[in-house]
Amino acid sequence: MPKPTLKEKIRYYFENTMSSGPAGVIKWLAIVSLVIVLLLGLIILLFGIKESGDAEHPLGFFEGAWQSLMATLDSGTMGGDPADAWPFRIVRFIATLVGIFVISILIGSISSGIDEKIDELKKGKSKVLESNHTLILGWSEKVFSIIVELIEANTNQKNPSIVILADRDKVEMDDEIRDKIDDFKNTKIICRSGSPLESSAIAVVNPNEARSIIVLANDEANADTYVIKSVLALTNGRNRKKDPYHIVAEIKDIKNMEAAELVGNDETVFVLSSNLISKITAQTCRQSGLSVVYSELLQFDGDEIYFQEEKSLAGKTYKDALKAYDTSSIIGVFTAEDEVMINPPMDTLINAGDQVIAISEDDDTVVVSGKTSWNIQEDLFCRIDHDNVKTEHTLILGWNNRGINIIEELDNYVASGSEVLILADGEIDIEETLTDLKSNVKHQRITYMKGNIIDRSTLDSLKVENFDHIILLSYTENMDVQESDAITLICLLHLRAISEKVNKDLSIVSEMLDIRNRELGVVAKADDFIVGDNLISLMLSQLSENKDLKKVYDILFEADGSEIYLKPVSRYVKTGEEMDFYTVLESAAQLNETAIGYRINAESSNSEEHFGVKLNPKKSDKISFSPDDFIIVLAED
């Protein structure tokens, strides 16, 4: 190849410097300006140009260059040029023309450079310098509920912050968060654009100094793959810290759980979201008000679950611990060996180093009362038992993948001979799925009908008032979230209208995809909701503060072991008699159950009173129950 010419070399150098941005433009402007100023100074020297016709000596090279430079930078300096020095004026005029073009280009380049820098800052690429922050990797509708909960949890913290890394535009994330969250209180929200799958992008948000890390599953079909890859980028990152991370991650499909745990390196707590929602739905449909209890436990606003060591309880029994607190409800023991025991036998000894597991308003309210005697009115104990295991008829309206897990979970509770009827859109092909499901369940007979769940005549023909439980599932496949929730709400309105017509309360559990539609459901007089994404958000937020809570949730949401039940008050105490909650607590303890609250049936439609649910009541306060009220307990069945 022939060697490049000088012209080609200069052009190549010029193009490279110009492509470097405003700095390159400014560089060439400076060179051009310097050359022209020196050239004009040389002309003044060669032609002996004077500043004035009366001047004795012509200007020198440096003075001529200086005067040209001044005219280049400020055209106003020409106004004072003497009228008898036209050669000098011509030189200055040339310098001024050059200056007009140079300054214009310079201002434009600087302005463009500033705009580019602002755009670069808006993209959120700079390294985060926060420490002890909560880091969220990924983006979904759950992020807003998580932020709200973390803001509430941070109210007693000093300069708390939440950092979000997602493969989205930073400005869009900031705007959407401000649009959906009104009050950040004392928490600072920082968004950064970048892929949570790449270690280099994660390094920008300072994961090594984060207090906890939440990894969200997106709305893609293979969302679990992204979660696992993000966790792997954290745990196997080149510049990761030596101490273990505190990671909480969401997994949607149980088939991916084994792979997820392999990359988690015992640093990650995984929440199987679809399975959890199915369990809560199955439990709640059989006990009106149970979803309110779960929401109360999972929210930071109100009472939550805390672990607390109380040295004065060492050597005492679990039953002693139940009565030791007036404003906190003990539900179990977290041993020094990291074992969680929920509602253990009443004679279980609490050893040194063990912690009580308590429901309380805050961690600093888990304080022993100091009482040594209690006014327990044993004459008010009552033992009218009710048969909980019976054949049940359940109606499922609508369908999604969680329906399979819900039916399987229900099979753990109902008696043989129970029935499940499914009514769903005929466009959804679930017959093959139901064939496999029928072989797995032992106690239920499954029937499937094709039909429109918002058609009133179809619902009337089913005689929905004859079913023990109604589960209203959202359509999630090939349908917009708002459209799906609209169908759910219309169906819910029809069910409530039928309830009023036949003058019978229906046991309905509704699933909502968007938490903002919950208020519309309350207007429709629905008493129970399962807002899937919201419940998962609440749990992820709680686990980000204390990952040991996962062991508690695993027990509470499983069919085996102790769970939360709402049982008739007549099983424990007499109705119409005033008493304090210590009496209820003792009565339940004699049945090896832990009482943690009650539900007043008269307030079951009052959303402002949490549908009558009172969790962790002050034990010394007096209360009188009616026959339709319930005691909330932890029990094995």
C-alpha positions as a printed Julia matrix, in Angstrom:
637×3 Matrix{Float64}:
   0.0     0.0    0.0
   1.27    3.52  -0.77
   2.32    5.56   2.2
  -0.27    8.09   3.4
   0.27   11.64   2.26
   0.71   14.56   4.62
  -2.79   15.73   3.73
  -4.23   12.32   4.63
  -2.31   12.28   7.92
  -3.57   15.73   8.87
  -7.15   14.81   7.93
  -6.91   11.53   9.89
  -5.6    13.38  12.96
  -8.27   16.06  12.56
 -11.12   13.49  12.38
  -9.84   11.59  15.41
  -9.56   14.69  17.56
 -12.95   16.03  16.44
 -14.62   12.69  17.27
 -13.35   12.93  20.85
 -16.12   15.42  21.62
 -16.16   19.08  22.7
 -12.56   18.85  23.94
 -11.37   18.15  20.4
 -13.37   21.03  18.94
 -12.0    23.44  21.56
  -8.49   22.21  20.84
  -8.78   22.97  17.1
 -10.43   26.34  17.78
  -7.49   27.27  19.98
  -5.03   26.23  17.27
  -6.9    28.16  14.55
  -7.22   31.25  16.77
  -3.53   31.16  17.68
  -2.45   30.82  14.05
  -4.68   33.7   12.91
  -3.61   35.98  15.78
   0.07   35.29  15.09
  -0.48   35.78  11.35
  -2.2    39.15  11.92
   0.61   40.17  14.29
   3.12   39.27  11.57
   1.2    41.35   8.99
   1.24   44.35  11.33
   5.0    43.9   11.75
   5.79   43.42   8.04
   3.67   46.34   6.81
   4.6    48.67   9.64
   0.99   49.33  10.55
   0.49   51.98  13.21
  -2.26   52.13  15.8
  -2.84   55.8   14.78
  -1.75   58.01  11.92
  -0.07   60.33  14.4
   1.86   57.54  16.1
   5.6    57.85  15.84
   6.35   54.11  15.6
   4.49   51.16  14.08
   3.25   48.39  16.36
   5.61   45.52  17.09
   4.84   41.86  16.53
   3.75   41.06  20.08
   1.69   44.23  20.5
   0.05   43.64  17.11
  -0.75   40.04  18.06
  -2.16   41.21  21.39
  -4.41   43.83  19.78
  -5.62   41.17  17.28
  -6.34   38.78  20.11
  -8.41   41.41  21.92
 -10.44   42.09  18.76
 -10.96   38.33  18.35
 -12.3    37.91  21.86
 -14.33   41.13  22.06
 -15.7    42.88  18.96
 -16.59   45.9   21.11
 -12.94   46.89  21.32
 -13.11   48.12  17.68
 -15.31   51.05  18.71
 -12.31   52.89  20.12
 -10.03   52.49  17.07
  -8.74   55.89  15.74
 -10.34   57.17  12.51
  -6.99   57.92  10.87
  -5.64   54.32  11.03
  -7.53   52.37   8.36
  -4.83   49.68   7.92
  -5.03   49.04  11.65
  -8.84   48.98  11.44
  -8.78   46.46   8.57
  -6.52   44.1   10.52
  -8.72   44.45  13.59
 -11.86   43.89  11.48
 -10.43   40.64  10.14
  -9.59   39.56  13.69
 -13.13   40.44  14.81
 -14.74   38.39  12.0
 -12.58   35.43  12.93
 -13.53   35.94  16.58
 -17.26   35.94  15.79
 -17.0    32.51  14.15
 -14.57   31.13  16.71
 -16.54   32.31  19.74
 -19.83   31.1   18.25
 -18.4    27.66  17.61
 -16.76   27.68  21.04
 -20.0    28.56  22.83
 -21.88   25.93  20.87
 -19.24   23.29  21.65
 -19.2    24.13  25.36
 -23.0    24.1   25.48
 -23.07   20.76  23.66
 -20.43   19.36  26.01
 -22.42   20.46  29.07
 -25.58   18.89  27.64
 -23.72   15.65  26.95
 -22.36   15.63  30.5
 -25.82   16.24  31.97
 -27.23   13.45  29.81
 -24.43   11.2   31.0
 -25.23   12.02  34.62
 -28.92   11.35  33.98
 -28.05    7.86  32.77
 -26.85    7.03  36.26
 -23.44    5.56  35.53
 -21.43    7.09  38.39
 -20.33    4.91  41.3
 -22.58    4.92  44.37
 -20.75    6.01  47.52
 -23.5     5.01  49.96
 -22.83    2.42  52.65
 -25.1     0.36  54.88
 -27.79    0.73  52.21
 -30.43   -1.67  50.93
 -29.61   -2.67  47.36
 -32.35   -3.77  44.94
 -31.26   -5.53  41.74
 -33.87   -5.72  38.97
 -37.21   -4.07  38.35
 -40.84   -5.16  38.54
 -44.11   -3.89  39.98
 -43.0    -5.3   43.34
 -40.31   -2.63  43.65
 -42.79    0.04  44.72
 -44.25   -2.02  47.59
 -40.73   -2.95  48.69
 -39.63    0.69  48.72
 -42.7     1.7   50.75
 -42.0    -1.02  53.33
 -38.3    -0.2   53.56
 -39.11    3.5   54.0
 -41.31    2.55  56.94
 -38.6     0.29  58.37
 -36.01    3.05  58.03
 -37.89    5.7   60.02
 -35.73    5.07  63.11
 -32.46    4.84  61.13
 -29.91    7.6   60.54
 -29.5     8.68  56.89
 -30.93    5.46  55.37
 -30.79    4.88  51.64
 -32.15    2.49  49.02
 -30.13    1.91  45.85
 -31.74    0.37  42.75
 -29.88   -1.1   39.79
 -31.99   -2.04  36.78
 -31.62   -2.25  33.02
 -33.85    0.8   32.54
 -33.42    4.52  32.01
 -32.55    6.24  35.29
 -34.82    9.21  34.68
 -37.77    6.91  33.96
 -37.14    5.0   37.18
 -36.9     8.21  39.21
 -40.1     9.6   37.68
 -42.06    6.38  38.18
 -41.01    6.09  41.82
 -41.96    9.71  42.53
 -45.26    9.19  40.73
 -46.26    6.18  42.85
 -44.71    7.05  46.23
 -45.66   10.32  47.87
 -43.48   10.42  50.99
 -39.91    9.15  51.23
 -39.62   10.34  54.87
 -35.93   10.19  55.82
 -34.91    7.64  53.17
 -32.87    8.59  50.1
 -33.64    6.73  46.85
 -30.8     6.33  44.33
 -31.29    4.75  40.9
 -28.59    3.52  38.54
 -28.91    2.18  35.01
 -27.11   -1.05  34.26
 -27.56   -4.78  33.86
 -27.89   -6.69  37.17
 -26.39   -9.64  35.3
 -22.96   -8.04  34.94
 -20.44   -7.82  37.77
 -19.05   -4.54  36.41
 -22.5    -2.91  36.55
 -23.19   -4.3   40.03
 -19.86   -2.9   41.26
 -21.2     0.61  40.54
 -23.85    0.27  43.28
 -21.33   -0.73  45.96
 -22.68   -4.18  46.94
 -19.79   -4.85  49.32
 -20.99   -2.17  51.72
 -24.73   -2.88  51.34
 -26.62   -3.94  54.44
 -28.79   -6.3   52.41
 -29.45   -7.09  48.75
 -32.84   -7.89  47.19
 -32.9    -9.58  43.77
 -36.23   -9.23  41.96
 -37.64  -11.47  39.26
 -38.81   -9.55  36.22
 -41.92  -10.24  34.15
 -40.11  -12.28  31.48
 -40.96  -15.94  30.85
 -37.48  -17.02  32.0
 -37.3   -14.61  34.94
 -35.62  -17.16  37.22
 -32.64  -17.35  34.86
 -32.01  -13.64  35.35
 -32.29  -13.96  39.13
 -29.83  -16.86  39.28
 -27.37  -15.04  37.02
 -27.58  -11.9   39.19
 -26.94  -13.91  42.36
 -24.02  -15.64  40.66
 -22.56  -12.26  39.62
 -22.68  -11.26  43.3
 -21.41  -14.4   45.0
 -18.7   -15.15  42.43
 -17.74  -11.56  41.62
 -14.04  -10.82  41.23
 -14.03   -7.98  43.75
 -16.56   -9.38  46.22
 -16.0    -8.94  49.95
 -14.75  -11.77  52.13
 -17.69  -11.63  54.53
 -20.94  -13.27  53.38
 -23.58  -11.17  51.68
 -27.15  -10.86  52.97
 -29.09  -11.63  49.77
 -32.83  -12.19  49.41
 -34.01  -13.36  45.99
 -37.3   -14.28  44.37
 -37.76  -17.53  42.43
 -40.99  -18.19  40.53
 -40.65  -21.84  39.46
 -39.82  -24.58  41.97
 -37.92  -26.43  39.21
 -35.24  -23.72  39.36
 -34.83  -23.78  43.13
 -32.05  -26.39  43.18
 -29.93  -24.44  40.68
 -30.58  -21.23  42.6
 -29.41  -22.73  45.9
 -26.21  -23.95  44.24
 -25.18  -20.41  43.29
 -26.46  -18.88  46.53
 -23.48  -20.16  48.54
 -25.49  -20.15  51.78
 -25.56  -16.37  51.49
 -28.94  -16.17  49.81
 -32.48  -16.73  51.06
 -34.8   -17.65  48.18
 -38.54  -16.97  48.24
 -40.6   -19.27  46.01
 -43.25  -16.7   45.15
 -45.85  -18.76  43.28
 -45.78  -21.53  45.89
 -46.12  -19.05  48.77
 -49.16  -17.32  47.26
 -50.8   -20.67  46.61
 -50.31  -21.76  50.23
 -51.7   -18.51  51.63
 -54.67  -18.63  49.25
 -55.51  -22.19  50.24
 -55.26  -21.41  53.96
 -57.15  -18.12  53.7
 -60.1   -19.43  51.7
 -60.97  -21.67  54.65
 -60.58  -18.94  57.28
 -62.01  -15.51  56.65
 -59.65  -12.85  57.98
 -56.47  -14.91  57.79
 -55.07  -12.84  54.91
 -55.4    -9.75  57.12
 -53.34  -11.49  59.8
 -50.63  -12.37  57.29
 -50.58   -8.82  55.9
 -50.24   -7.43  59.43
 -47.31   -9.73  60.18
 -45.51   -8.92  56.94
 -45.92   -5.13  57.0
 -43.49   -2.84  58.82
 -46.37   -0.51  59.63
 -47.9    -2.1   62.72
 -46.81   -5.27  64.49
 -44.08   -7.49  63.11
 -42.02  -10.49  64.14
 -38.81   -9.88  66.1
 -36.1   -12.02  67.71
 -35.0   -10.94  71.16
 -32.82  -12.49  73.84
 -34.17  -12.04  77.38
 -31.7   -13.28  79.99
 -34.31  -13.27  82.77
 -36.2   -16.05  80.95
 -33.26  -18.47  80.97
 -34.3   -21.65  82.8
 -38.01  -20.84  82.48
 -40.57  -22.51  80.23
 -42.17  -21.37  77.02
 -45.46  -21.0   78.9
 -43.76  -18.65  81.36
 -42.51  -16.56  78.44
 -46.03  -16.22  77.03
 -47.18  -14.33  80.14
 -43.95  -12.37  80.63
 -44.86   -9.7   78.07
 -47.86   -7.37  78.22
 -47.47   -5.59  74.86
 -45.78   -8.36  72.86
 -47.01  -11.81  71.85
 -44.51  -14.67  72.03
 -44.94  -17.24  69.25
 -41.82  -19.38  69.59
 -38.15  -19.79  70.44
 -35.04  -19.29  68.31
 -32.39  -21.49  69.91
 -28.69  -20.77  70.18
 -28.26  -23.54  67.58
 -30.28  -21.48  65.06
 -33.32  -23.75  65.3
 -36.78  -22.17  65.09
 -39.55  -23.66  67.25
 -43.0   -22.19  66.64
 -45.58  -22.95  69.34
 -43.39  -25.59  71.0
 -44.66  -27.71  73.93
 -45.53  -25.47  76.84
 -42.9   -27.07  79.09
 -40.05  -26.34  76.63
 -37.15  -24.81  78.57
 -35.54  -21.57  77.39
 -31.77  -21.85  77.67
 -29.09  -19.18  77.89
 -28.44  -17.78  74.42
 -31.95  -18.61  73.19
 -34.12  -15.82  71.8
 -37.87  -15.47  72.0
 -39.75  -14.92  68.75
 -42.25  -12.15  69.37
 -44.93  -10.18  67.59
 -44.46   -6.57  68.64
 -44.78   -3.0   67.43
 -41.03   -2.51  67.27
 -37.84   -4.24  68.4
 -37.52   -1.9   71.38
 -41.05   -2.77  72.59
 -40.2    -6.44  73.2
 -39.79   -5.81  76.94
 -40.86   -8.03  79.83
 -43.64   -6.5   81.91
 -42.22   -7.53  85.29
 -45.57   -8.99  86.4
 -45.39  -11.92  88.79
 -49.13  -12.57  89.11
 -51.99  -12.41  86.64
 -55.71  -12.16  87.13
 -56.54  -15.33  85.23
 -60.24  -16.14  85.52
 -60.32  -19.89  85.07
 -64.05  -19.91  85.77
 -64.48  -18.23  82.35
 -62.73  -21.06  80.5
 -64.92  -22.8   77.92
 -64.38  -25.98  75.9
 -67.07  -26.12  73.22
 -65.11  -27.8   70.44
 -65.92  -27.72  66.76
 -65.16  -30.34  64.17
 -62.74  -28.7   61.73
 -62.3   -31.61  59.34
 -65.35  -32.0   57.12
 -66.23  -32.37  53.48
 -65.99  -29.01  51.77
 -67.17  -27.66  48.43
 -64.85  -25.13  46.82
 -65.57  -23.03  43.73
 -62.61  -21.67  41.73
 -63.49  -18.88  39.3
 -60.83  -18.06  36.73
 -57.5   -19.81  36.36
 -53.75  -19.4   36.36
 -50.79  -21.65  37.14
 -51.23  -21.16  40.89
 -54.53  -23.02  40.74
 -52.73  -26.38  40.72
 -50.77  -25.6   43.89
 -53.88  -24.21  45.59
 -55.86  -27.4   45.01
 -52.93  -29.55  46.17
 -52.57  -27.4   49.3
 -56.31  -27.62  50.03
 -56.01  -31.4   49.95
 -53.97  -31.22  53.16
 -56.87  -29.72  55.1
 -60.19  -31.03  53.79
 -61.88  -34.35  54.52
 -62.32  -37.14  51.98
 -65.29  -36.59  49.72
 -64.68  -32.86  49.28
 -65.21  -31.3   45.87
 -63.64  -28.56  43.74
 -65.47  -27.0   40.78
 -63.45  -24.87  38.34
 -65.14  -22.34  36.06
 -62.8   -20.73  33.55
 -62.69  -19.22  30.08
 -63.0   -21.87  27.39
 -59.96  -20.46  25.57
 -57.74  -21.7   28.4
 -56.75  -25.33  27.86
 -56.32  -26.9   31.29
 -57.97  -30.29  30.83
 -54.67  -32.14  30.42
 -53.27  -30.37  33.48
 -56.32  -31.32  35.53
 -55.99  -34.96  34.49
 -52.55  -35.1   36.12
 -53.82  -33.14  39.13
 -56.7   -35.53  39.77
 -54.22  -38.36  40.25
 -52.29  -36.37  42.87
 -55.11  -35.3   45.18
 -56.58  -37.78  47.65
 -59.51  -36.05  49.3
 -61.1   -33.97  46.53
 -63.07  -34.61  43.37
 -62.27  -32.07  40.64
 -64.79  -30.88  38.05
 -64.11  -28.43  35.23
 -66.61  -26.19  33.44
 -66.0   -23.81  30.57
 -67.71  -20.47  30.99
 -67.47  -16.72  31.46
 -66.9   -15.79  35.12
 -68.4   -12.3   34.65
 -71.64  -13.6   33.14
 -74.31  -13.26  35.83
 -76.56  -16.0   34.42
 -73.66  -18.46  34.52
 -72.94  -17.62  38.15
 -76.62  -17.92  39.05
 -76.8   -21.35  37.44
 -73.91  -22.54  39.61
 -75.77  -21.57  42.8
 -72.6   -20.09  44.25
 -74.29  -19.62  47.64
 -74.11  -23.39  48.19
 -70.3   -23.5   48.12
 -68.28  -23.37  51.34
 -65.46  -21.38  49.77
 -64.99  -19.31  46.62
 -61.54  -18.59  45.19
 -61.35  -15.91  42.53
 -58.14  -16.23  40.49
 -56.73  -13.7   38.04
 -56.13  -14.51  34.41
 -52.39  -14.02  33.87
 -51.79  -15.47  30.42
 -52.26  -13.34  27.29
 -54.06  -10.61  29.23
 -53.14   -7.17  30.49
 -52.87   -6.75  34.28
 -55.55   -4.05  34.43
 -57.91   -6.01  32.18
 -57.45   -9.1   34.35
 -58.15   -7.14  37.54
 -61.2    -5.57  35.89
 -62.62   -9.05  35.24
 -61.89  -10.01  38.85
 -63.65   -6.92  40.19
 -66.73   -7.39  37.97
 -67.01  -11.02  39.08
 -66.59   -9.91  42.69
 -69.42   -7.4   42.3
 -71.69  -10.13  40.93
 -70.84  -12.41  43.86
 -71.6    -9.7   46.4
 -74.88   -8.95  44.66
 -75.8   -12.64  44.85
 -74.8   -12.65  48.52
 -77.2    -9.8   49.25
 -79.97  -11.36  47.19
 -79.87  -14.71  49.03
 -79.06  -12.98  52.34
 -76.03  -15.16  52.98
 -72.38  -14.21  53.57
 -70.11  -15.88  51.04
 -66.56  -16.93  51.88
 -64.59  -15.29  49.07
 -60.87  -14.94  48.53
 -59.89  -12.66  45.65
 -56.57  -12.42  43.89
 -55.47   -9.01  42.58
 -52.45   -8.44  40.38
 -52.17   -4.69  41.03
 -52.3    -3.55  44.66
 -53.8    -0.22  43.56
 -57.0    -2.07  42.64
 -57.41   -3.31  46.19
 -59.29   -0.17  47.19
 -61.83   -0.86  44.46
 -62.28   -4.33  45.9
 -62.93   -2.91  49.36
 -65.73   -0.8   47.89
 -67.15   -4.05  46.58
 -67.36   -5.27  50.21
 -64.75   -7.97  49.79
 -63.37   -9.06  53.14
 -60.28  -10.98  52.04
 -57.66  -10.38  49.38
 -54.58  -12.14  48.17
 -52.57   -9.51  46.34
 -49.8   -11.73  45.02
 -47.07   -9.26  44.2
 -47.79   -7.24  47.33
 -47.41  -10.2   49.69
 -44.16  -11.25  48.01
 -42.91   -7.66  48.29
 -43.73   -7.61  51.99
 -41.89  -10.86  52.61
 -38.81   -9.82  50.62
 -38.69   -6.58  52.6
 -38.92   -8.38  55.94
 -36.24  -10.9   54.99
 -33.93   -8.11  53.87
 -33.99   -6.91  57.48
 -33.69  -10.37  59.08
 -33.11  -13.44  56.93
 -33.75  -15.8   59.89
 -37.43  -14.93  59.49
 -37.46  -17.33  56.53
 -37.38  -20.23  58.99
 -40.44  -18.8   60.74
 -42.36  -18.33  57.5
 -41.48  -21.84  56.32
 -43.23  -23.26  59.38
 -46.22  -20.9   59.36
 -47.07  -21.5   55.71
 -46.6   -25.28  55.68
 -49.45  -27.74  56.3
 -47.26  -29.64  58.77
 -46.42  -28.15  62.15
 -48.06  -25.15  63.78
 -49.98  -22.64  61.69
 -52.21  -19.65  62.3
 -55.88  -20.46  62.84
 -58.96  -18.41  63.64
 -60.98  -20.6   65.99
 -64.36  -19.93  67.62
 -64.07  -18.07  70.89
 -66.26  -20.69  72.61
 -63.35  -23.14  72.37
 -61.46  -21.02  74.91
 -63.61  -18.67  76.98
 -67.22  -17.81  77.7
 -68.9   -15.05  75.75
 -70.52  -11.93  77.16
 -68.06  -11.81  80.08
 -65.43   -9.12  80.59
 -61.86  -10.42  80.91
 -58.31   -9.55  79.95
 -56.28  -11.42  77.34
 -54.18  -13.22  79.94
 -57.23  -15.39  80.59
 -57.53  -16.23  76.89
 -53.77  -16.88  76.71
 -53.88  -19.34  79.6
 -56.93  -21.16  78.26
 -55.28  -21.64  74.87
 -51.98  -22.7   76.5
 -53.78  -25.53  78.31
 -54.7   -26.82  74.82
 -51.04  -26.5   73.71
 -51.93  -23.5   71.56
 -50.54  -19.96  71.53
 -53.1   -17.15  71.42
 -51.86  -14.06  69.53
 -55.06  -12.07  68.91
 -58.73  -12.14  68.09
 -61.27  -11.16  65.43
 -64.45   -9.27  66.24
 -67.03  -10.53  63.77
 -69.16   -7.37  64.04
 -66.29   -5.44  62.4
 -65.58   -7.99  59.65
 -66.65   -5.53  56.92
 -64.84   -2.51  58.37
 -61.56   -1.99  56.51
 -60.53    0.84  58.85
 -60.6    -1.65  61.75
 -58.61   -4.25  59.77
 -61.8    -6.25  59.21
 -62.09   -6.87  62.93
 -58.64   -8.44  63.28
 -56.71   -7.4   66.4
 -53.23   -8.88  66.43
 -51.02   -8.7   69.53
 -53.54   -7.0   71.84
 -52.38   -5.5   75.11
 -53.02   -8.39  77.47
 -54.05   -6.31  80.45
 -56.84   -4.53  78.52
 -60.36   -5.73  79.18
 -62.51   -7.23  76.44
 -65.82   -9.05  76.08
 -66.49  -11.48  73.22
 -69.64  -12.39  71.33
 -70.48  -15.94  70.13
 -69.46  -15.13  66.52
 -65.97  -13.88  67.42
 -62.72  -15.79  66.89
 -59.44  -16.24  68.74
 -56.29  -16.15  66.57
 -53.97  -18.95  67.67
 -50.93  -20.92  66.63
 -51.84  -24.59  66.65
 -50.99  -27.83  64.9
 -54.55  -28.32  63.63
